[in-house]
């Protein structure tokens, strides 16, 4: 929670420095568009879009990796107290999970699902945070961004799973708050649940997220997983025997 409030102002400030003459609010809308569209992809893609926007305004951008480091340094300062609290036990994992997450994972595990965790965040950080949140062991695989952009993407992960011949596209059930994962699950004919949660409370639907996720094909929208029985009954409709 809160990463958008780090990335967007950073990008806007860098665009203002190009002296393009555009109003700050207009630049903010530009940044929100590409940040939202690329949410779920590796962070470097958002930084590549930022570099392109700077270049289009006559600026000389740094390498996208430099912007990524700048962003991650700011993000780490924003979340380091959370990581420290989890490591020390001062905070419970549930404080930093979308409400109902563990019950959902338990329910899917109980139904025999093979589960994967994929994130656009760097791989080492995804693994470390999944362990701190005590959810790592639910998954058959945990995947994050690699320096080699061709070695991992959510779309590539889904393709690899399908190519293994163990699963077909319509057997995919995906949960995510990013444009990309919803799009990739729908491409193979799966069911996509958009998690359009208003952070940090995660109790209500964020209208901006909802519009983005519905626009790319989300089948359902939830603010959290507290209405678990209703969600499971909707995703897995029960068949009723007909008496003759």
N, C-alpha and C positions, 0 to 999 in steps of 0.2 A: 504494500500500500504506500502511495506517495511518490512512486517513481516518476509519474507523469509530471508532477509538480517540480521535479528536478530537471527532467529532460527538456520540457517545453520552454521554460524561461531561459535556460542556457542557450537553446537554439535561437530563440527570438533575439536575445542580446547579441549573438554573433551576426545575425542578419541585419540588425540595426546598425552595426559597425560598417556595413557596406555603403551606408549613406544613400540608399536607393530612393529615399524620399517617401516611401510607403508608410502609412499610419501603422503604429505598433499593433493595433488590434487586427489589422489586415495581415500582418506578418504572423501574428499568433494563430489566426485561422488557417493560414498556410501550413504552419507547423503542426497544428492539431490534425490536419487532414493526413499528412504523410505519417505522423506518429501513429494515428489510429489505424490507417490502412496497413501498416507494417507491423503492428502489434502481434506478437506471436512468432514472427520471424526473428532470426538472430539480430541482436542489437546493432551490429555493424551496418545492417541495411538502412536503419534509420539515420545512422551517421553518414552513410553514402548519399542519402537523399538530402541531408543538411548541406553536405559539400556541394552537391549539384545546385541547390538553391543559392548558395553564396556565389558560385561561379556565374549563374544566370544574372546576378545583380552586379557583375563587374568586379567582384572580389576575387582574391586568390586564396582558395581554401587550403587548409592543411590536409594531410592524409586522413581518411576516415578513422583509421586506428587511433590517431591523436585525439580526435573528438570523442571516440569511445572511452579512451583513458580518462579524459577530462570529466566525462559524465560518470564513469564508474567511481572515480575518486570522490565526487560530490555525493553520489548515492551511498557509498560506504559510510561517509560521515553521518548521513541521514539514518542509516539502519544499524550502525555498529552497536548502539545500546540495546537493540533488540537481540542481536546475536549473542551479546555478552550475557543478557538476562536468561536466554535459553540455555547457554552453556553452563551457567552457574546454578540453574534451577530456580532462579528468582522469578521466572515466568514459566507458565506451562505452555506446552505446544498448542493447546486449544485456543490460547489467546491470539495466536497468529495464524490460525486456520480459518477458512470460510466456515461459518457455523454449520454443523452437521456433516462436515467432510469425513470424519472418521467413521461415522455410522454408515455413510454412503459406501465407503471403501469396504467396510465389513460386509455390507449387504451384497455388493458385487462379487466379492471374494466368495461369499457363501453360495452364490449362484454359479460358481465355477468359472468366472471370467478370468482371462489372462489379461493383466493390466500393465500398461506402459505409461511412464511419466516423461513428457517431452517439453522442453522450454527453450526459448530463445536466449536465455541467460547462459553465461559460460558454463561449460560442463562441470568443472570442479566446484563451482558455487552451487549449482543445482544439487549435486550429490551431497555436499556438506549441509545444505539447508534442509534437504529431505531427511537426512539423518537427525538433525537437530529437532525437527518437527515429528520425529518418530513415525514417518510414513514410508521410508525407503523400502522396507521389507515387504510392502504390499505388491511391489512391482516386479515384473519379470525383467524389466530393463528401465534404467533411468538415463535420459539423454539430454545433453545440453549443447550449446554452440561450440564449435571447434574453430581453430585458426584457419583450417582449410575449409572454405565455404562449400566445397563440393562433397565433403565427407559426411555432412549431416544437414538435414532439414526435416521438418515434420512430414512433408510430402514424401521425401525419400524413405523415411521410417515406415510410413504406411505402405509404400510400394514394396519394401523389403519383407514386411509381414505377409502381404498378399502373395508375393513371389515364393514364399516358403511353402505355399499350397496348404497351410494349416487353416487359414481363414479366408473367407470371401468378403468382398466389399460390403454387402448388406449386413454382415455380422458385426460391423464396426459400430461402437457407441462411443462418441467423443464428448468430453466436457471441456469448456474453455471460455476465457473472456477475450480471446484474441480473434481478430478477423481471419488470420491464416489457418488456425486449426479447424475452425468451422468450415471454411472453404475446402480444405483438403479432405475432411471426412465426407462432405457432401459430394465431392468429385467421384468417390468410389461407391456412392450409393448408401452410405451409412446414415445413422441417426445422430444429429448434433444438438446438444443441449448448451445454449449460450448462458454463461454465468455473468449476467449484467449487474453485478453487485456494486452498490454505492459504498465506496470505501471511506473511512476504515471500519465503520460499524457493521457493514455487510448485512443490513436488515431490510433494505429497500432496493428497488430496481433503479439503476442509473439510466435515465432516458437516452442520453447520448450513446452509451454502450449498447443499449437495447436496439436503437435504430441501426447502428453499424452491424450488429450481429444478425438481426432479422434481414437486413439488406443483402447479406451474403448467404442466406439460406438456413439459418438456425431453425430447427423444428420446434423447439421449446425455449422459453426464457425463464430463468430463475434468479432470485436475488441471493439465495443460499440453499442449503439442503435440509433445512429444518422440517419442511413438509415432506419428509422422506417417503412415507407410505403413499401419499398422493402422487409423488413423482414416479415411484416405482410402478404403481398401478397404471399410470399414463404411458410410461415407456414400455412396460410389459403388460399389455392388456390381457385380462383373464378371459379364457374362453368358457362359455357356459353350456353345459349339456342341455339339449332340448328333449323334453319328454314327449313321447308320442302316445 
